[in-house]
Every structure is written in structure tokens, then in C-alpha cells.
Amino acid sequence: MKRSKGLVKLSHEHHLALVLARRVKLGAAGGEAFDKLMEAFPRQWEKEIAPHFAEEERTILPRLVAAGAVALYGRFQKEHAELRKLSALAVGGDNVALKRFGKLIHDHIRFEEREMFPFYEELIGV
């Protein structure tokens, strides 16, 4: 799906997070592959995912609030908070939290790409 110029970077970053979600799902049974994911996750969270969240919250969230998009805003905020909680647990070594993070980040990205971004683009007139 073609995105407006302001959302292209965020959509590309979503792809990277979906790759992580898939790797978590495939490695969920455990083993060496999952151990490597657990080891790499703190860096990916700090360097890629947390800054992505901050950018979305800085650029998109205020427009959702101003437009009165309560349902979109509420889900967005709730899921970002839960993902932050799960990431903190995963960074601390909780492999169950990483599995839950992988599932939620997948579902969250699908929500953003299918519902929130189209609403936002319509809102800004793109």
C-alpha cells in the first residue's frame, strides 16, 4: 500500500518490527534461535522500536486527539503502554514477555497500517 510521504519511514519501520514478530513466533518453542532473539532484543528495542514509538506519539497522536478520534487514540495509547511494559520485562530476561510482545507488536502494527494510518492520511488530506 502506498503511504503518504510523512508515513513512509514509519511503515518501513513497521516492516522491521513484523520481521521481529515473525522470528519470535517461529522461535517461540525455545532453543538457540530464541536465545539469540532474547539477546538481541534489548538493542533492537532501544535503537529501533522505542524511537519509533516516540516519533508516532510526537507526530500522529496530537492529530488524533485534536480530531477527537477517541477509539483510535485509546487503542494506540493502551497498546504502546503494554508493549513498553512487555519490552521492559523481555529486556530483563523474561522470555514469556518477549513472546507476548511479538504477538502484540504484530497485531498493533496491523491496526496502525489498516486503521490508524488511513484515518490519519484522510485527516491531513493526503
N, CA, C and O atoms as a GROMACS GRO file, in nm:
protein
  504
    1MET      N    1   0.084  -0.118   0.000
    1MET     CA    2   0.000   0.000   0.000
    1MET      C    3   0.089   0.124   0.000
    1MET      O    4   0.184   0.134   0.077
    2LYS      N    5   0.056   0.216  -0.086
    2LYS     CA    6   0.132   0.340  -0.094
    2LYS      C    7   0.094   0.430   0.023
    2LYS      O    8  -0.024   0.450   0.051
    3ARG      N    9   0.193   0.484   0.090
    3ARG     CA   10   0.173   0.571   0.206
    3ARG      C   11   0.212   0.714   0.171
    3ARG      O   12   0.292   0.739   0.081
    4SER      N   13   0.153   0.806   0.245
    4SER     CA   14   0.191   0.946   0.229
    4SER      C   15   0.336   0.964   0.271
    4SER      O   16   0.391   0.884   0.347
    5LYS      N   17   0.396   1.069   0.220
    5LYS     CA   18   0.538   1.094   0.245
    5LYS      C   19   0.572   1.091   0.395
    5LYS      O   20   0.676   1.037   0.434
    6GLY      N   21   0.487   1.148   0.477
    6GLY     CA   22   0.513   1.153   0.620
    6GLY      C   23   0.506   1.020   0.692
    6GLY      O   24   0.555   1.007   0.804
    7LEU      N   25   0.446   0.919   0.628
    7LEU     CA   26   0.431   0.788   0.692
    7LEU      C   27   0.520   0.679   0.632
    7LEU      O   28   0.523   0.567   0.684
    8VAL      N   29   0.590   0.709   0.526
    8VAL     CA   30   0.672   0.608   0.459
    8VAL      C   31   0.776   0.549   0.554
    8VAL      O   32   0.791   0.427   0.564
    9LYS      N   33   0.847   0.634   0.624
    9LYS     CA   34   0.951   0.587   0.716
    9LYS      C   35   0.891   0.500   0.826
    9LYS      O   36   0.946   0.395   0.860
   10LEU      N   37   0.778   0.544   0.882
   10LEU     CA   38   0.714   0.466   0.989
   10LEU      C   39   0.667   0.330   0.936
   10LEU      O   40   0.680   0.230   1.006
   11SER      N   41   0.612   0.327   0.815
   11SER     CA   42   0.568   0.199   0.757
   11SER      C   43   0.688   0.107   0.733
   11SER      O   44   0.678  -0.014   0.755
   12HIS      N   45   0.798   0.163   0.688
   12HIS     CA   46   0.918   0.081   0.668
   12HIS      C   47   0.964   0.022   0.802
   12HIS      O   48   1.001  -0.095   0.810
   13GLU      N   49   0.962   0.103   0.905
   13GLU     CA   50   1.000   0.054   1.038
   13GLU      C   51   0.903  -0.054   1.086
   13GLU      O   52   0.943  -0.146   1.157
   14HIS      N   53   0.776  -0.042   1.048
   14HIS     CA   54   0.679  -0.147   1.083
   14HIS      C   55   0.722  -0.280   1.022
   14HIS      O   56   0.710  -0.385   1.086
   15HIS      N   57   0.771  -0.275   0.900
   15HIS     CA   58   0.816  -0.399   0.837
   15HIS      C   59   0.925  -0.466   0.920
   15HIS      O   60   0.923  -0.588   0.940
   16LEU      N   61   1.019  -0.387   0.968
   16LEU     CA   62   1.128  -0.443   1.050
   16LEU      C   63   1.074  -0.507   1.178
   16LEU      O   64   1.122  -0.612   1.221
   17ALA      N   65   0.976  -0.443   1.239
   17ALA     CA   66   0.916  -0.498   1.361
   17ALA      C   67   0.834  -0.624   1.331
   17ALA      O   68   0.828  -0.715   1.414
   18LEU      N   69   0.772  -0.629   1.214
   18LEU     CA   70   0.699  -0.751   1.175
   18LEU      C   71   0.795  -0.868   1.154
   18LEU      O   72   0.761  -0.983   1.183
   19VAL      N   73   0.913  -0.839   1.105
   19VAL     CA   74   1.015  -0.943   1.091
   19VAL      C   75   1.050  -0.997   1.230
   19VAL      O   76   1.061  -1.118   1.249
   20LEU      N   77   1.068  -0.907   1.325
   20LEU     CA   78   1.095  -0.949   1.463
   20LEU      C   79   0.980  -1.035   1.515
   20LEU      O   80   1.004  -1.141   1.573
   21ALA      N   81   0.857  -0.991   1.496
   21ALA     CA   82   0.741  -1.066   1.544
   21ALA      C   83   0.738  -1.207   1.484
   21ALA      O   84   0.709  -1.304   1.554
   22ARG      N   85   0.769  -1.217   1.358
   22ARG     CA   86   0.770  -1.349   1.293
   22ARG      C   87   0.882  -1.436   1.349
   22ARG      O   88   0.862  -1.555   1.373
   23ARG      N   89   0.997  -1.376   1.370
   23ARG     CA   90   1.108  -1.454   1.428
   23ARG      C   91   1.074  -1.502   1.568
   23ARG      O   92   1.109  -1.614   1.606
   24VAL      N   93   1.007  -1.418   1.646
   24VAL     CA   94   0.966  -1.458   1.781
   24VAL      C   95   0.868  -1.575   1.771
   24VAL      O   96   0.880  -1.674   1.843
   25LYS      N   97   0.771  -1.563   1.681
   25LYS     CA   98   0.671  -1.669   1.665
   25LYS      C   99   0.737  -1.801   1.625
   25LYS      O  100   0.705  -1.906   1.681
   26LEU      N  101   0.827  -1.795   1.530
   26LEU     CA  102   0.894  -1.917   1.482
   26LEU      C  103   0.985  -1.977   1.588
   26LEU      O  104   1.003  -2.099   1.593
   27GLY      N  105   1.042  -1.893   1.673
   27GLY     CA  106   1.134  -1.943   1.775
   27GLY      C  107   1.069  -1.963   1.911
   27GLY      O  108   1.138  -1.993   2.009
   28ALA      N  109   0.938  -1.948   1.918
   28ALA     CA  110   0.868  -1.950   2.046
   28ALA      C  111   0.885  -2.080   2.124
   28ALA      O  112   0.874  -2.080   2.247
   29ALA      N  113   0.912  -2.188   2.055
   29ALA     CA  114   0.929  -2.316   2.124
   29ALA      C  115   1.059  -2.320   2.204
   29ALA      O  116   1.079  -2.409   2.286
   30GLY      N  117   1.147  -2.225   2.178
   30GLY     CA  118   1.273  -2.219   2.252
   30GLY      C  119   1.390  -2.258   2.165
   30GLY      O  120   1.379  -2.265   2.042
   31GLY      N  121   1.500  -2.284   2.229
   31GLY     CA  122   1.619  -2.324   2.156
   31GLY      C  123   1.713  -2.209   2.129
   31GLY      O  124   1.694  -2.098   2.179
   32GLU      N  125   1.814  -2.237   2.050
   32GLU     CA  126   1.920  -2.141   2.024
   32GLU      C  127   1.871  -2.016   1.950
   32GLU      O  128   1.914  -1.905   1.981
   33ALA      N  129   1.782  -2.035   1.855
   33ALA     CA  130   1.731  -1.920   1.778
   33ALA      C  131   1.658  -1.822   1.870
   33ALA      O  132   1.675  -1.701   1.858
   34PHE      N  133   1.579  -1.875   1.961
   34PHE     CA  134   1.507  -1.787   2.052
   34PHE      C  135   1.603  -1.721   2.150
   34PHE      O  136   1.585  -1.604   2.185
   35ASP      N  137   1.703  -1.794   2.194
   35ASP     CA  138   1.804  -1.736   2.284
   35ASP      C  139   1.873  -1.616   2.217
   35ASP      O  140   1.901  -1.515   2.282
   36LYS      N  141   1.901  -1.629   2.088
   36LYS     CA  142   1.964  -1.519   2.015
   36LYS      C  143   1.869  -1.398   2.006
   36LYS      O  144   1.912  -1.283   2.015
   37LEU      N  145   1.741  -1.426   1.987
   37LEU     CA  146   1.642  -1.317   1.986
   37LEU      C  147   1.640  -1.245   2.120
   37LEU      O  148   1.638  -1.122   2.126
   38MET      N  149   1.641  -1.322   2.227
   38MET     CA  150   1.640  -1.263   2.361
   38MET      C  151   1.763  -1.175   2.381
   38MET      O  152   1.756  -1.069   2.442
   39GLU      N  153   1.874  -1.220   2.330
   39GLU     CA  154   2.000  -1.146   2.343
   39GLU      C  155   1.998  -1.017   2.260
   39GLU      O  156   2.050  -0.914   2.303
   40ALA      N  157   1.940  -1.024   2.142
   40ALA     CA  158   1.938  -0.909   2.051
   40ALA      C  159   1.826  -0.809   2.080
   40ALA      O  160   1.834  -0.693   2.041
   41PHE      N  161   1.722  -0.853   2.148
   41PHE     CA  162   1.605  -0.769   2.166
   41PHE      C  163   1.634  -0.636   2.237
   41PHE      O  164   1.584  -0.533   2.191
   42PRO      N  165   1.711  -0.632   2.346
   42PRO     CA  166   1.733  -0.503   2.412
   42PRO      C  167   1.788  -0.395   2.318
   42PRO      O  168   1.746  -0.279   2.325
   43ARG      N  169   1.879  -0.433   2.232
   43ARG     CA  170   1.936  -0.336   2.138
   43ARG      C  171   1.831  -0.292   2.036
   43ARG      O  172   1.820  -0.173   2.005
   44GLN      N  173   1.754  -0.387   1.984
   44GLN     CA  174   1.651  -0.352   1.886
   44GLN      C  175   1.544  -0.262   1.948
   44GLN      O  176   1.496  -0.168   1.885
   45TRP      N  177   1.510  -0.292   2.072
   45TRP     CA  178   1.412  -0.208   2.141
   45TRP      C  179   1.465  -0.065   2.152
   45TRP      O  180   1.397   0.031   2.116
   46GLU      N  181   1.587  -0.052   2.203
   46GLU     CA  182   1.644   0.081   2.229
   46GLU      C  183   1.674   0.159   2.100
   46GLU      O  184   1.650   0.279   2.094
   47LYS      N  185   1.726   0.092   2.000
   47LYS     CA  186   1.771   0.161   1.878
   47LYS      C  187   1.661   0.180   1.775
   47LYS      O  188   1.666   0.275   1.697
   48GLU      N  189   1.562   0.091   1.772
   48GLU     CA  190   1.461   0.097   1.665
   48GLU      C  191   1.320   0.120   1.716
   48GLU      O  192   1.253   0.215   1.675
   49ILE      N  193   1.274   0.034   1.805
   49ILE     CA  194   1.132   0.033   1.840
   49ILE      C  195   1.093   0.149   1.932
   49ILE      O  196   0.994   0.217   1.906
   50ALA      N  197   1.168   0.172   2.037
   50ALA     CA  198   1.135   0.283   2.128
   50ALA      C  199   1.139   0.419   2.056
   50ALA      O  200   1.048   0.499   2.076
   51PRO      N  201   1.240   0.447   1.973
   51PRO     CA  202   1.237   0.574   1.898
   51PRO      C  203   1.118   0.582   1.801
   51PRO      O  204   1.063   0.690   1.779
   52HIS      N  205   1.082   0.470   1.744
   52HIS     CA  206   0.965   0.466   1.654
   52HIS      C  207   0.839   0.506   1.731
   52HIS      O  208   0.760   0.587   1.684
   53PHE      N  209   0.821   0.447   1.848
   53PHE     CA  210   0.705   0.482   1.932
   53PHE      C  211   0.704   0.632   1.961
   53PHE      O  212   0.601   0.698   1.949
   54ALA      N  213   0.819   0.685   2.000
   54ALA     CA  214   0.828   0.827   2.034
   54ALA      C  215   0.791   0.914   1.914
   54ALA      O  216   0.724   1.016   1.930
   55GLU      N  217   0.836   0.876   1.796
   55GLU     CA  218   0.804   0.952   1.675
   55GLU      C  219   0.655   0.949   1.645
   55GLU      O  220   0.596   1.052   1.612
   56GLU      N  221   0.595   0.832   1.656
   56GLU     CA  222   0.450   0.823   1.634
   56GLU      C  223   0.374   0.909   1.735
   56GLU      O  224   0.279   0.979   1.699
   57GLU      N  225   0.416   0.902   1.859
   57GLU     CA  226   0.348   0.978   1.964
   57GLU      C  227   0.367   1.129   1.946
   57GLU      O  228   0.279   1.208   1.980
   58ARG      N  229   0.480   1.168   1.892
   58ARG     CA  230   0.508   1.310   1.870
   58ARG      C  231   0.433   1.364   1.748
   58ARG      O  232   0.387   1.479   1.749
   59THR      N  233   0.420   1.283   1.645
   59THR     CA  234   0.363   1.334   1.520
   59THR      C  235   0.217   1.299   1.498
   59THR      O  236   0.139   1.384   1.454
   60ILE      N  237   0.177   1.176   1.526
   60ILE     CA  238   0.042   1.130   1.494
   60ILE      C  239  -0.055   1.151   1.608
   60ILE      O  240  -0.168   1.195   1.587
   61LEU      N  241  -0.013   1.121   1.728
   61LEU     CA  242  -0.102   1.127   1.843
   61LEU      C  243  -0.171   1.262   1.862
   61LEU      O  244  -0.291   1.265   1.886
   62PRO      N  245  -0.099   1.374   1.852
   62PRO     CA  246  -0.167   1.502   1.871
   62PRO      C  247  -0.279   1.527   1.770
   62PRO      O  248  -0.382   1.586   1.804
   63ARG      N  249  -0.260   1.482   1.648
   63ARG     CA  250  -0.364   1.500   1.545
   63ARG      C  251  -0.485   1.412   1.573
   63ARG      O  252  -0.598   1.453   1.548
   64LEU      N  253  -0.462   1.291   1.625
   64LEU     CA  254  -0.574   1.205   1.661
   64LEU      C  255  -0.656   1.268   1.772
   64LEU      O  256  -0.779   1.269   1.768
   65VAL      N  257  -0.586   1.321   1.872
   65VAL     CA  258  -0.653   1.387   1.984
   65VAL      C  259  -0.733   1.506   1.935
   65VAL      O  260  -0.849   1.523   1.970
   66ALA      N  261  -0.670   1.590   1.853
   66ALA     CA  262  -0.736   1.710   1.802
   66ALA      C  263  -0.858   1.676   1.718
   66ALA      O  264  -0.955   1.752   1.715
   67ALA      N  265  -0.854   1.562   1.648
   67ALA     CA  266  -0.966   1.521   1.564
   67ALA      C  267  -1.076   1.451   1.642
   67ALA      O  268  -1.182   1.420   1.588
   68GLY      N  269  -1.050   1.427   1.771
   68GLY     CA  270  -1.150   1.358   1.853
   68GLY      C  271  -1.162   1.210   1.824
   68GLY      O  272  -1.266   1.150   1.850
   69ALA      N  273  -1.057   1.151   1.770
   69ALA     CA  274  -1.057   1.008   1.737
   69ALA      C  275  -1.028   0.927   1.863
   69ALA      O  276  -0.921   0.868   1.878
   70VAL      N  277  -1.125   0.926   1.952
   70VAL     CA  278  -1.108   0.867   2.085
   70VAL      C  279  -1.074   0.719   2.079
   70VAL      O  280  -0.984   0.673   2.150
   71ALA      N  281  -1.143   0.643   1.995
   71ALA     CA  282  -1.118   0.499   1.989
   71ALA      C  283  -0.978   0.468   1.936
   71ALA      O  284  -0.907   0.385   1.992
   72LEU      N  285  -0.938   0.536   1.829
   72LEU     CA  286  -0.804   0.514   1.775
   72LEU      C  287  -0.697   0.556   1.874
   72LEU      O  288  -0.601   0.484   1.900
   73TYR      N  289  -0.716   0.674   1.930
   73TYR     CA  290  -0.622   0.726   2.030
   73TYR      C  291  -0.610   0.630   2.149
   73TYR      O  292  -0.500   0.598   2.193
   74GLY      N  293  -0.725   0.585   2.199
   74GLY     CA  294  -0.725   0.496   2.316
   74GLY      C  295  -0.652   0.366   2.290
   74GLY      O  296  -0.571   0.323   2.372
   75ARG      N  297  -0.682   0.304   2.178
   75ARG     CA  298  -0.615   0.178   2.148
   75ARG      C  299  -0.466   0.199   2.128
   75ARG      O  300  -0.384   0.122   2.178
   76PHE      N  301  -0.432   0.302   2.054
   76PHE     CA  302  -0.291   0.336   2.029
   76PHE      C  303  -0.215   0.351   2.160
   76PHE      O  304  -0.111   0.288   2.179
   77GLN      N  305  -0.267   0.432   2.250
   77GLN     CA  306  -0.201   0.457   2.379
   77GLN      C  307  -0.192   0.331   2.464
   77GLN      O  308  -0.087   0.301   2.520
   78LYS      N  309  -0.302   0.256   2.472
   78LYS     CA  310  -0.307   0.135   2.553
   78LYS      C  311  -0.203   0.033   2.504
   78LYS      O  312  -0.131  -0.027   2.584
   79GLU      N  313  -0.197   0.015   2.373
   79GLU     CA  314  -0.104  -0.085   2.320
   79GLU      C  315   0.041  -0.040   2.332
   79GLU      O  316   0.129  -0.123   2.358
   80HIS      N  317   0.068   0.087   2.313
   80HIS     CA  318   0.205   0.135   2.333
   80HIS      C  319   0.247   0.113   2.479
   80HIS      O  320   0.360   0.071   2.506
   81ALA      N  321   0.158   0.140   2.572
   81ALA     CA  322   0.190   0.120   2.714
   81ALA      C  323   0.217  -0.028   2.744
   81ALA      O  324   0.312  -0.061   2.815
   82GLU      N  325   0.134  -0.115   2.690
   82GLU     CA  326   0.153  -0.259   2.714
   82GLU      C  327   0.281  -0.309   2.648
   82GLU      O  328   0.353  -0.390   2.706
   83LEU      N  329   0.310  -0.261   2.529
   83LEU     CA  330   0.434  -0.301   2.462
   83LEU      C  331   0.557  -0.252   2.538
   83LEU      O  332   0.658  -0.322   2.545
   84ARG      N  333   0.550  -0.134   2.594
   84ARG     CA  334   0.662  -0.084   2.676
   84ARG      C  335   0.682  -0.173   2.800
   84ARG      O  336   0.794  -0.205   2.837
   85LYS      N  337   0.571  -0.210   2.862
   85LYS     CA  338   0.578  -0.297   2.980
   85LYS      C  339   0.641  -0.432   2.943
   85LYS      O  340   0.731  -0.480   3.012
   86LEU      N  341   0.592  -0.492   2.835
   86LEU     CA  342   0.645  -0.621   2.792
   86LEU      C  343   0.792  -0.610   2.751
   86LEU      O  344   0.870  -0.702   2.777
   87SER      N  345   0.828  -0.501   2.688
   87SER     CA  346   0.968  -0.486   2.647
   87SER      C  347   1.059  -0.477   2.768
   87SER      O  348   1.169  -0.533   2.768
   88ALA      N  349   1.015  -0.406   2.871
   88ALA     CA  350   1.097  -0.397   2.993
   88ALA      C  351   1.118  -0.535   3.055
   88ALA      O  352   1.227  -0.567   3.102
   89LEU      N  353   1.013  -0.614   3.055
   89LEU     CA  354   1.024  -0.750   3.109
   89LEU      C  355   1.116  -0.836   3.022
   89LEU      O  356   1.198  -0.912   3.073
   90ALA      N  357   1.101  -0.822   2.890
   90ALA     CA  358   1.185  -0.901   2.798
   90ALA      C  359   1.331  -0.860   2.809
   90ALA      O  360   1.420  -0.945   2.808
   91VAL      N  361   1.356  -0.731   2.818
   91VAL     CA  362   1.494  -0.683   2.835
   91VAL      C  363   1.553  -0.740   2.964
   91VAL      O  364   1.672  -0.767   2.971
   92GLY      N  365   1.469  -0.758   3.063
   92GLY     CA  366   1.512  -0.817   3.189
   92GLY      C  367   1.528  -0.968   3.185
   92GLY      O  368   1.564  -1.029   3.286
   93GLY      N  369   1.502  -1.029   3.070
   93GLY     CA  370   1.525  -1.172   3.055
   93GLY      C  371   1.400  -1.259   3.057
   93GLY      O  372   1.411  -1.381   3.056
   94ASP      N  373   1.283  -1.199   3.059
   94ASP     CA  374   1.157  -1.275   3.064
   94ASP      C  375   1.119  -1.320   2.922
   94ASP      O  376   1.070  -1.240   2.842
   95ASN      N  377   1.142  -1.448   2.893
   95ASN     CA  378   1.114  -1.495   2.757
   95ASN      C  379   0.965  -1.503   2.726
   95ASN      O  380   0.926  -1.489   2.610
   96VAL      N  381   0.881  -1.524   2.825
   96VAL     CA  382   0.736  -1.524   2.803
   96VAL      C  383   0.692  -1.383   2.761
   96VAL      O  384   0.605  -1.368   2.675
   97ALA      N  385   0.750  -1.282   2.821
   97ALA     CA  386   0.717  -1.143   2.785
   97ALA      C  387   0.755  -1.115   2.640
   97ALA      O  388   0.682  -1.045   2.569
   98LEU      N  389   0.869  -1.168   2.594
   98LEU     CA  390   0.907  -1.147   2.454
   98LEU      C  391   0.808  -1.215   2.361
   98LEU      O  392   0.775  -1.160   2.256
   99LYS      N  393   0.760  -1.331   2.397
   99LYS     CA  394   0.660  -1.400   2.315
   99LYS      C  395   0.531  -1.318   2.309
   99LYS      O  396   0.472  -1.303   2.202
  100ARG      N  397   0.488  -1.264   2.421
  100ARG     CA  398   0.368  -1.180   2.423
  100ARG      C  399   0.392  -1.051   2.345
  100ARG      O  400   0.304  -1.003   2.274
  101PHE      N  401   0.512  -0.994   2.358
  101PHE     CA  402   0.549  -0.874   2.283
  101PHE      C  403   0.538  -0.901   2.132
  101PHE      O  404   0.481  -0.821   2.059
  102GLY      N  405   0.592  -1.013   2.087
  102GLY     CA  406   0.590  -1.048   1.945
  102GLY      C  407   0.448  -1.054   1.890
  102GLY      O  408   0.422  -1.004   1.781
  103LYS      N  409   0.359  -1.115   1.964
  103LYS     CA  410   0.218  -1.124   1.921
  103LYS      C  411   0.152  -0.987   1.920
  103LYS      O  412   0.084  -0.952   1.823
  104LEU      N  413   0.172  -0.910   2.026
  104LEU     CA  414   0.107  -0.780   2.034
  104LEU      C  415   0.165  -0.681   1.932
  104LEU      O  416   0.089  -0.604   1.874
  105ILE      N  417   0.295  -0.682   1.910
  105ILE     CA  418   0.351  -0.587   1.814
  105ILE      C  419   0.298  -0.618   1.674
  105ILE      O  420   0.273  -0.527   1.596
  106HIS      N  421   0.282  -0.746   1.643
  106HIS     CA  422   0.222  -0.784   1.514
  106HIS      C  423   0.081  -0.726   1.501
  106HIS      O  424   0.050  -0.660   1.402
  107ASP      N  425  -0.002  -0.751   1.600
  107ASP     CA  426  -0.141  -0.704   1.596
  107ASP      C  427  -0.148  -0.551   1.596
  107ASP      O  428  -0.232  -0.491   1.529
  108HIS      N  429  -0.060  -0.488   1.672
  108HIS     CA  430  -0.057  -0.342   1.681
  108HIS      C  431  -0.019  -0.280   1.546
  108HIS      O  432  -0.081  -0.182   1.503
  109ILE      N  433   0.079  -0.335   1.481
  109ILE     CA  434   0.120  -0.283   1.351
  109ILE      C  435   0.008  -0.299   1.249
  109ILE      O  436  -0.017  -0.209   1.169
  110ARG      N  437  -0.058  -0.412   1.251
  110ARG     CA  438  -0.171  -0.433   1.160
  110ARG      C  439  -0.279  -0.328   1.184
  110ARG      O  440  -0.336  -0.275   1.089
  111PHE      N  441  -0.308  -0.298   1.311
  111PHE     CA  442  -0.404  -0.193   1.346
  111PHE      C  443  -0.360  -0.058   1.290
  111PHE      O  444  -0.439   0.014   1.229
  112GLU      N  445  -0.234  -0.024   1.312
  112GLU     CA  446  -0.186   0.106   1.264
  112GLU      C  447  -0.193   0.115   1.112
  112GLU      O  448  -0.240   0.215   1.059
  113GLU      N  449  -0.147   0.012   1.043
  113GLU     CA  450  -0.143   0.016   0.897
  113GLU      C  451  -0.283   0.011   0.834
  113GLU      O  452  -0.306   0.074   0.731
  114ARG      N  453  -0.373  -0.062   0.895
  114ARG     CA  454  -0.506  -0.082   0.834
  114ARG      C  455  -0.611   0.019   0.881
  114ARG      O  456  -0.706   0.047   0.808
  115GLU      N  457  -0.594   0.073   1.001
  115GLU     CA  458  -0.695   0.164   1.054
  115GLU      C  459  -0.641   0.304   1.084
  115GLU      O  460  -0.694   0.404   1.034
  116MET      N  461  -0.537   0.310   1.164
  116MET     CA  462  -0.491   0.440   1.211
  116MET      C  463  -0.424   0.522   1.101
  116MET      O  464  -0.456   0.640   1.086
  117PHE      N  465  -0.334   0.463   1.024
  117PHE     CA  466  -0.267   0.540   0.919
  117PHE      C  467  -0.366   0.589   0.812
  117PHE      O  468  -0.358   0.705   0.773
  118PRO      N  469  -0.458   0.505   0.764
  118PRO     CA  470  -0.555   0.558   0.667
  118PRO      C  471  -0.639   0.673   0.724
  118PRO      O  472  -0.666   0.770   0.653
  119PHE      N  473  -0.679   0.663   0.849
  119PHE     CA  474  -0.754   0.772   0.912
  119PHE      C  475  -0.668   0.898   0.918
  119PHE      O  476  -0.714   1.008   0.886
  120TYR      N  477  -0.544   0.882   0.957
  120TYR     CA  478  -0.451   0.994   0.968
  120TYR      C  479  -0.430   1.060   0.831
  120TYR      O  480  -0.430   1.183   0.820
  121GLU      N  481  -0.411   0.979   0.728
  121GLU     CA  482  -0.390   1.035   0.595
  121GLU      C  483  -0.514   1.111   0.546
  121GLU      O  484  -0.502   1.216   0.484
  122GLU      N  485  -0.629   1.058   0.575
  122GLU     CA  486  -0.752   1.130   0.539
  122GLU      C  487  -0.762   1.262   0.618
  122GLU      O  488  -0.804   1.364   0.566
  123LEU      N  489  -0.723   1.255   0.742
  123LEU     CA  490  -0.727   1.371   0.830
  123LEU      C  491  -0.638   1.485   0.779
  123LEU      O  492  -0.676   1.602   0.783
  124ILE      N  493  -0.520   1.449   0.732
  124ILE     CA  494  -0.426   1.552   0.686
  124ILE      C  495  -0.444   1.584   0.538
  124ILE      O  496  -0.374   1.668   0.483
  125GLY      N  497  -0.540   1.516   0.474
  125GLY     CA  498  -0.572   1.547   0.335
  125GLY      C  499  -0.475   1.494   0.233
  125GLY      O  500  -0.445   1.562   0.135
  126VAL      N  501  -0.427   1.374   0.255
  126VAL     CA  502  -0.334   1.312   0.158
  126VAL      C  503  -0.407   1.207   0.079
  126VAL      O  504  -0.348   1.143  -0.008
   0.00000   0.00000   0.00000
